[in-house]
């Protein structure tokens, strides 16, 4: 597993070098392939310091918005977000607590995603324009 993680890190570094050497002029198809490989510059506590949870909230939002637009009701459970996000991060995984703490900040940062708790206790990330008030006005 350690050897695999080491290779994954090398592949991310190689993708970064390629992007840098190409002068940012990568065509759309190649860019899409690189994005599908995962998050190439994950937010870490080491790189962001005191702003870790704020920057993590921004990166989670950037990553998850497209998935939420395809999801029923514009929402996804926090465990599902956790799995998808960590899969995209590759070797630099976050804890469930980090995801929760970043998710709590979403609404205060005026991002297009917010954390919602149902009466059952289920936590979801939901597109801001898919909340109950918006649907109530549509009806």
N, CA and C atoms as a LAMMPS dump frame, in Angstrom:
ITEM: TIMESTEP
0
ITEM: NUMBER OF ATOMS
417
ITEM: BOX BOUNDS ff ff ff
-5.0000000000000000e+02 5.0000000000000000e+02
-5.0000000000000000e+02 5.0000000000000000e+02
-5.0000000000000000e+02 5.0000000000000000e+02
ITEM: ATOMS id mol type element x y z
1 1 1 N 0.825 -1.192 0
2 1 2 C 0 0 0
3 1 3 C 0.868 1.254 0
4 2 1 N 1.95 1.228 0.784
5 2 2 C 2.847 2.373 0.819
6 2 3 C 3.469 2.626 -0.55
7 3 1 N 3.825 1.561 -1.26
8 3 2 C 4.411 1.706 -2.592
9 3 3 C 3.39 2.314 -3.559
10 4 1 N 2.15 1.874 -3.449
11 4 2 C 1.087 2.417 -4.302
12 4 3 C 0.864 3.897 -4.01
13 5 1 N 0.833 4.259 -2.727
14 5 2 C 0.644 5.657 -2.35
15 5 3 C 1.807 6.515 -2.832
16 6 1 N 2.995 5.963 -2.783
17 6 2 C 4.17 6.678 -3.261
18 6 3 C 4.064 6.936 -4.764
19 7 1 N 3.623 5.945 -5.507
20 7 2 C 3.447 6.09 -6.956
21 7 3 C 2.35 7.106 -7.286
22 8 1 N 1.278 7.108 -6.514
23 8 2 C 0.196 8.063 -6.749
24 8 3 C 0.699 9.485 -6.541
25 9 1 N 1.495 9.684 -5.505
26 9 2 C 2.069 11.003 -5.253
27 9 3 C 2.977 11.413 -6.402
28 10 1 N 3.764 10.474 -6.91
29 10 2 C 4.63 10.757 -8.048
30 10 3 C 3.822 11.146 -9.281
31 11 1 N 2.701 10.478 -9.508
32 11 2 C 1.854 10.793 -10.663
33 11 3 C 1.261 12.194 -10.547
34 12 1 N 0.84 12.583 -9.36
35 12 2 C 0.313 13.931 -9.157
36 12 3 C 1.413 14.952 -9.41
37 13 1 N 2.611 14.693 -8.898
38 13 2 C 3.737 15.598 -9.135
39 13 3 C 4.057 15.69 -10.621
40 14 1 N 4.007 14.572 -11.319
41 14 2 C 4.266 14.558 -12.759
42 14 3 C 3.22 15.396 -13.503
43 15 1 N 1.964 15.267 -13.104
44 15 2 C 0.894 16.062 -13.729
45 15 3 C 1.12 17.549 -13.485
46 16 1 N 1.546 17.905 -12.282
47 16 2 C 1.834 19.323 -11.978
48 16 3 C 2.974 19.833 -12.849
49 17 1 N 4.039 19.033 -12.967
50 17 2 C 5.183 19.442 -13.788
51 17 3 C 4.765 19.614 -15.243
52 18 1 N 3.957 18.715 -15.74
53 18 2 C 3.486 18.805 -17.115
54 18 3 C 2.691 20.081 -17.328
55 19 1 N 1.805 20.38 -16.37
56 19 2 C 0.994 21.582 -16.481
57 19 3 C 1.884 22.828 -16.466
58 20 1 N 2.888 22.846 -15.587
59 20 2 C 3.785 23.983 -15.479
60 20 3 C 4.594 24.165 -16.763
61 21 1 N 5.146 23.074 -17.275
62 21 2 C 5.974 23.144 -18.471
63 21 3 C 5.181 23.477 -19.721
64 22 1 N 3.895 23.14 -19.713
65 22 2 C 3.083 23.445 -20.891
66 22 3 C 2.628 24.896 -20.884
67 23 1 N 2.999 25.633 -19.83
68 23 2 C 2.656 27.049 -19.763
69 23 3 C 1.181 27.298 -19.543
70 24 1 N 0.488 26.335 -19.004
71 24 2 C -0.941 26.508 -18.755
72 24 3 C -1.767 26.388 -20.017
73 25 1 N -1.135 26.067 -21.155
74 25 2 C -1.85 25.975 -22.416
75 25 3 C -2.34 24.578 -22.728
76 26 1 N -2.725 23.851 -21.729
77 26 2 C -3.207 22.482 -21.923
78 26 3 C -4.576 22.536 -22.58
79 27 1 N -4.779 21.684 -23.588
80 27 2 C -6.09 21.686 -24.237
81 27 3 C -7.156 21.126 -23.293
82 28 1 N -8.409 21.408 -23.603
83 28 2 C -9.517 21.055 -22.709
84 28 3 C -9.614 19.559 -22.435
85 29 1 N -9.378 18.733 -23.441
86 29 2 C -9.507 17.294 -23.249
87 29 3 C -8.467 16.784 -22.261
88 30 1 N -7.233 17.224 -22.401
89 30 2 C -6.181 16.792 -21.485
90 30 3 C -6.462 17.312 -20.073
91 31 1 N -6.939 18.541 -19.96
92 31 2 C -7.279 19.108 -18.658
93 31 3 C -8.365 18.275 -17.982
94 32 1 N -9.373 17.866 -18.763
95 32 2 C -10.452 17.047 -18.215
96 32 3 C -9.934 15.703 -17.713
97 33 1 N -8.997 15.12 -18.446
98 33 2 C -8.41 13.848 -18.016
99 33 3 C -7.657 14.037 -16.71
100 34 1 N -6.895 15.11 -16.61
101 34 2 C -6.136 15.364 -15.389
102 34 3 C -7.07 15.607 -14.21
103 35 1 N -8.151 16.324 -14.429
104 35 2 C -9.11 16.579 -13.361
105 35 3 C -9.764 15.285 -12.921
106 36 1 N -10.092 14.406 -13.879
107 36 2 C -10.74 13.147 -13.526
108 36 3 C -9.826 12.247 -12.704
109 37 1 N -8.515 12.494 -12.765
110 37 2 C -7.57 11.714 -11.97
111 37 3 C -7.641 12.093 -10.497
112 38 1 N -8.187 13.252 -10.201
113 38 2 C -8.322 13.659 -8.808
114 38 3 C -7.922 15.096 -8.586
115 39 1 N -7.872 15.477 -7.322
116 39 2 C -7.507 16.826 -6.92
117 39 3 C -5.996 16.906 -6.947
118 40 1 N -5.459 17.784 -7.783
119 40 2 C -4.015 17.801 -7.958
120 40 3 C -3.285 18.665 -6.937
121 41 1 N -3.996 19.469 -6.175
122 41 2 C -3.35 20.321 -5.188
123 41 3 C -4.197 20.355 -3.916
124 42 1 N -4.255 19.243 -3.172
125 42 2 C -5.146 19.188 -2.012
126 42 3 C -4.73 20.144 -0.898
127 43 1 N -5.721 20.728 -0.255
128 43 2 C -5.502 21.586 0.903
129 43 3 C -5.013 20.716 2.058
130 44 1 N -3.957 21.15 2.73
131 44 2 C -3.454 20.417 3.893
132 44 3 C -3.245 21.388 5.047
133 45 1 N -3.165 20.84 6.252
134 45 2 C -2.923 21.67 7.436
135 45 3 C -1.556 22.344 7.338
136 46 1 N -0.613 21.656 6.729
137 46 2 C 0.745 22.189 6.609
138 46 3 C 0.8 23.4 5.679
139 47 1 N 0.022 23.371 4.6
140 47 2 C 0.086 24.46 3.624
141 47 3 C -0.815 25.638 3.953
142 48 1 N -1.845 25.423 4.782
143 48 2 C -2.802 26.509 5.042
144 48 3 C -2.824 26.993 6.485
145 49 1 N -2.238 26.262 7.392
146 49 2 C -2.158 26.703 8.784
147 49 3 C -3.521 26.939 9.407
148 50 1 N -3.722 28.137 9.958
149 50 2 C -4.969 28.481 10.652
150 50 3 C -6.174 28.544 9.728
151 51 1 N -5.957 28.659 8.451
152 51 2 C -7.046 28.757 7.485
153 51 3 C -7.448 27.398 6.918
154 52 1 N -6.98 26.332 7.524
155 52 2 C -7.196 24.987 6.987
156 52 3 C -8.67 24.687 6.728
157 53 1 N -9.524 24.87 7.714
158 53 2 C -10.927 24.49 7.546
159 53 3 C -11.649 25.394 6.561
160 54 1 N -11.287 26.665 6.534
161 54 2 C -11.878 27.585 5.555
162 54 3 C -11.487 27.189 4.143
163 55 1 N -10.21 26.923 3.931
164 55 2 C -9.735 26.534 2.597
165 55 3 C -10.253 25.153 2.209
166 56 1 N -10.371 24.265 3.178
167 56 2 C -10.922 22.939 2.917
168 56 3 C -12.387 23.068 2.499
169 57 1 N -13.14 23.936 3.163
170 57 2 C -14.548 24.166 2.799
171 57 3 C -14.647 24.663 1.363
172 58 1 N -13.766 25.569 0.987
173 58 2 C -13.778 26.095 -0.398
174 58 3 C -13.443 24.989 -1.406
175 59 1 N -12.439 24.162 -1.089
176 59 2 C -12.052 23.106 -2.016
177 59 3 C -13.134 22.03 -2.117
178 60 1 N -13.75 21.69 -1.01
179 60 2 C -14.845 20.715 -1.037
180 60 3 C -15.972 21.236 -1.916
181 61 1 N -16.312 22.509 -1.754
182 61 2 C -17.38 23.106 -2.565
183 61 3 C -17.031 23.044 -4.042
184 62 1 N -15.827 23.451 -4.376
185 62 2 C -15.387 23.431 -5.78
186 62 3 C -15.483 22.014 -6.351
187 63 1 N -15.116 21.04 -5.545
188 63 2 C -15.126 19.652 -5.985
189 63 3 C -16.539 19.085 -6.111
190 64 1 N -17.424 19.403 -5.157
191 64 2 C -18.692 18.679 -5.043
192 64 3 C -19.845 19.322 -5.806
193 65 1 N -19.754 20.579 -6.208
194 65 2 C -20.882 21.274 -6.848
195 65 3 C -21.405 20.514 -8.063
196 66 1 N -20.525 20.073 -8.933
197 66 2 C -20.956 19.362 -10.139
198 66 3 C -21.695 18.067 -9.789
199 67 1 N -21.205 17.363 -8.791
200 67 2 C -21.88 16.133 -8.355
201 67 3 C -23.255 16.433 -7.771
202 68 1 N -23.357 17.513 -7.019
203 68 2 C -24.644 17.879 -6.421
204 68 3 C -25.656 18.301 -7.477
205 69 1 N -25.191 18.902 -8.549
206 69 2 C -26.106 19.314 -9.615
207 69 3 C -26.744 18.109 -10.292
208 70 1 N -26.071 16.972 -10.27
209 70 2 C -26.611 15.743 -10.86
210 70 3 C -27.376 14.896 -9.847
211 71 1 N -27.193 15.181 -8.567
212 71 2 C -27.805 14.364 -7.509
213 71 3 C -29.274 14.735 -7.314
214 72 1 N -30.104 13.761 -6.963
215 72 2 C -31.511 14.055 -6.693
216 72 3 C -31.652 15.052 -5.546
217 73 1 N -32.428 16.099 -5.777
218 73 2 C -32.646 17.111 -4.745
219 73 3 C -31.458 18.017 -4.515
220 74 1 N -30.418 17.865 -5.329
221 74 2 C -29.232 18.702 -5.17
222 74 3 C -28.514 18.471 -3.857
223 75 1 N -28.587 17.239 -3.337
224 75 2 C -27.953 16.95 -2.051
225 75 3 C -27.279 15.586 -2.062
226 76 1 N -26.328 15.436 -1.131
227 76 2 C -25.589 14.193 -0.994
228 76 3 C -25.234 14.026 0.486
229 77 1 N -25.355 12.808 1
230 77 2 C -25.039 12.586 2.41
231 77 3 C -23.559 12.847 2.673
232 78 1 N -23.26 13.25 3.891
233 78 2 C -21.88 13.54 4.254
234 78 3 C -20.965 12.315 4.098
235 79 1 N -21.41 11.101 4.46
236 79 2 C -20.535 9.938 4.211
237 79 3 C -20.217 9.736 2.727
238 80 1 N -21.182 10.01 1.849
239 80 2 C -20.921 9.887 0.412
240 80 3 C -19.928 10.946 -0.055
241 81 1 N -20.09 12.165 0.442
242 81 2 C -19.15 13.242 0.104
243 81 3 C -17.757 12.871 0.582
244 82 1 N -17.679 12.338 1.796
245 82 2 C -16.4 11.929 2.373
246 82 3 C -15.69 10.92 1.468
247 83 1 N -16.42 9.917 1.017
248 83 2 C -15.826 8.881 0.159
249 83 3 C -15.373 9.45 -1.182
250 84 1 N -16.229 10.219 -1.836
251 84 2 C -15.883 10.799 -3.138
252 84 3 C -14.69 11.735 -3.037
253 85 1 N -14.724 12.601 -2.04
254 85 2 C -13.674 13.602 -1.885
255 85 3 C -12.332 12.95 -1.574
256 86 1 N -12.325 12.003 -0.643
257 86 2 C -11.06 11.344 -0.308
258 86 3 C -10.541 10.508 -1.464
259 87 1 N -11.43 9.931 -2.234
260 87 2 C -10.985 9.178 -3.411
261 87 3 C -10.265 10.101 -4.389
262 88 1 N -10.787 11.308 -4.555
263 88 2 C -10.166 12.267 -5.468
264 88 3 C -8.852 12.815 -4.915
265 89 1 N -8.724 12.889 -3.605
266 89 2 C -7.501 13.405 -2.995
267 89 3 C -6.334 12.425 -3.117
268 90 1 N -6.639 11.163 -3.29
269 90 2 C -5.568 10.18 -3.46
270 90 3 C -4.898 9.834 -2.148
271 91 1 N -3.7 10.356 -1.918
272 91 2 C -2.92 9.961 -0.749
273 91 3 C -3.036 10.926 0.416
274 92 1 N -3.584 12.077 0.205
275 92 2 C -3.676 13.097 1.248
276 92 3 C -5.097 13.14 1.792
277 93 1 N -5.471 12.119 2.541
278 93 2 C -6.847 11.959 2.998
279 93 3 C -7.176 12.886 4.155
280 94 1 N -8.47 13.214 4.28
281 94 2 C -8.947 13.998 5.42
282 94 3 C -9.761 13.079 6.327
283 95 1 N -9.942 13.491 7.563
284 95 2 C -10.729 12.7 8.51
285 95 3 C -12.206 13.09 8.401
286 96 1 N -13.104 12.244 8.88
287 96 2 C -14.519 12.622 8.91
288 96 3 C -14.742 13.906 9.718
289 97 1 N -13.979 14.075 10.794
290 97 2 C -14.097 15.288 11.616
291 97 3 C -13.698 16.529 10.827
292 98 1 N -12.629 16.435 10.024
293 98 2 C -12.213 17.568 9.19
294 98 3 C -13.313 17.939 8.2
295 99 1 N -13.931 16.928 7.591
296 99 2 C -15.024 17.184 6.655
297 99 3 C -16.176 17.88 7.367
298 100 1 N -16.542 17.396 8.529
299 100 2 C -17.647 17.993 9.27
300 100 3 C -17.332 19.445 9.647
301 101 1 N -16.145 19.684 10.193
302 101 2 C -15.778 21.045 10.617
303 101 3 C -15.737 22.008 9.441
304 102 1 N -15.27 21.557 8.281
305 102 2 C -15.269 22.403 7.085
306 102 3 C -16.696 22.636 6.603
307 103 1 N -17.541 21.609 6.682
308 103 2 C -18.926 21.718 6.209
309 103 3 C -19.731 22.7 7.042
310 104 1 N -19.453 22.78 8.324
311 104 2 C -20.143 23.723 9.205
312 104 3 C -19.875 25.163 8.761
313 105 1 N -18.726 25.407 8.172
314 105 2 C -18.349 26.758 7.745
315 105 3 C -18.966 27.188 6.412
316 106 1 N -19.494 26.26 5.64
317 106 2 C -19.934 26.553 4.272
318 106 3 C -20.897 27.741 4.175
319 107 1 N -21.951 27.719 4.95
320 107 2 C -22.964 28.766 4.843
321 107 3 C -22.397 30.14 5.208
322 108 1 N -21.574 30.198 6.233
323 108 2 C -20.969 31.459 6.656
324 108 3 C -20.005 32.037 5.637
325 109 1 N -19.498 31.205 4.745
326 109 2 C -18.573 31.664 3.703
327 109 3 C -19.304 32.074 2.432
328 110 1 N -20.633 32.026 2.463
329 110 2 C -21.465 32.382 1.298
330 110 3 C -21.108 31.553 0.072
331 111 1 N -20.889 30.268 0.277
332 111 2 C -20.589 29.365 -0.824
333 111 3 C -21.891 28.758 -1.337
334 112 1 N -21.9 28.229 -2.557
335 112 2 C -23.144 27.715 -3.145
336 112 3 C -23.599 26.367 -2.583
337 113 1 N -22.975 25.911 -1.511
338 113 2 C -23.309 24.637 -0.872
339 113 3 C -23.448 24.887 0.62
340 114 1 N -24.388 24.188 1.255
341 114 2 C -24.537 24.325 2.702
342 114 3 C -24.767 22.964 3.338
343 115 1 N -24.514 22.904 4.64
344 115 2 C -24.732 21.697 5.423
345 115 3 C -26.167 21.728 5.937
346 116 1 N -26.852 20.606 5.814
347 116 2 C -28.231 20.512 6.283
348 116 3 C -28.373 19.26 7.144
349 117 1 N -29.079 19.426 8.267
350 117 2 C -29.343 18.295 9.163
351 117 3 C -30.844 18.022 9.134
352 118 1 N -31.211 16.798 8.783
353 118 2 C -32.618 16.398 8.795
354 118 3 C -33.016 16.002 10.214
355 119 1 N -34.301 15.945 10.462
356 119 2 C -34.806 15.573 11.783
357 119 3 C -34.288 14.209 12.221
358 120 1 N -34.026 13.348 11.275
359 120 2 C -33.516 12.006 11.583
360 120 3 C -32.059 12.038 12.029
361 121 1 N -31.392 13.189 11.857
362 121 2 C -29.987 13.316 12.208
363 121 3 C -29.053 13.173 11.03
364 122 1 N -29.59 12.8 9.87
365 122 2 C -28.766 12.643 8.673
366 122 3 C -28.226 14.008 8.24
367 123 1 N -26.926 14.054 7.966
368 123 2 C -26.275 15.272 7.493
369 123 3 C -26.033 15.166 5.995
370 124 1 N -26.379 16.229 5.272
371 124 2 C -26.154 16.263 3.83
372 124 3 C -25.518 17.591 3.449
373 125 1 N -24.801 17.584 2.337
374 125 2 C -24.409 18.829 1.685
375 125 3 C -25.441 19.056 0.602
376 126 1 N -25.931 20.298 0.532
377 126 2 C -27.013 20.617 -0.387
378 126 3 C -26.681 21.913 -1.106
379 127 1 N -27.035 21.962 -2.398
380 127 2 C -26.875 23.2 -3.137
381 127 3 C -27.737 24.274 -2.484
382 128 1 N -27.198 25.463 -2.348
383 128 2 C -27.911 26.542 -1.672
384 128 3 C -29.222 26.874 -2.368
385 129 1 N -29.27 26.721 -3.689
386 129 2 C -30.504 27.058 -4.413
387 129 3 C -31.495 25.897 -4.456
388 130 1 N -31.26 24.872 -3.67
389 130 2 C -32.183 23.734 -3.573
390 130 3 C -32.763 23.605 -2.161
391 131 1 N -32.797 24.694 -1.403
392 131 2 C -33.306 24.602 -0.036
393 131 3 C -34.833 24.655 -0.007
394 132 1 N -35.412 24.438 1.163
395 132 2 C -36.869 24.378 1.302
396 132 3 C -37.556 25.687 0.912
397 133 1 N -36.954 26.819 1.236
398 133 2 C -37.566 28.105 0.9
399 133 3 C -37.667 28.299 -0.61
400 134 1 N -36.647 27.926 -1.329
401 134 2 C -36.658 28.067 -2.789
402 134 3 C -37.734 27.172 -3.385
403 135 1 N -37.804 25.919 -2.924
404 135 2 C -38.826 25.014 -3.439
405 135 3 C -40.22 25.459 -3.056
406 136 1 N -40.367 26.026 -1.859
407 136 2 C -41.67 26.53 -1.428
408 136 3 C -42.157 27.65 -2.332
409 137 1 N -41.258 28.527 -2.774
410 137 2 C -41.641 29.614 -3.693
411 137 3 C -42.009 29.077 -5.074
412 138 1 N -41.347 28.004 -5.487
413 138 2 C -41.641 27.42 -6.804
414 138 3 C -43.015 26.765 -6.831
415 139 1 N -43.409 26.216 -5.691
416 139 2 C -44.704 25.527 -5.624
417 139 3 C -45.775 26.58 -5.574
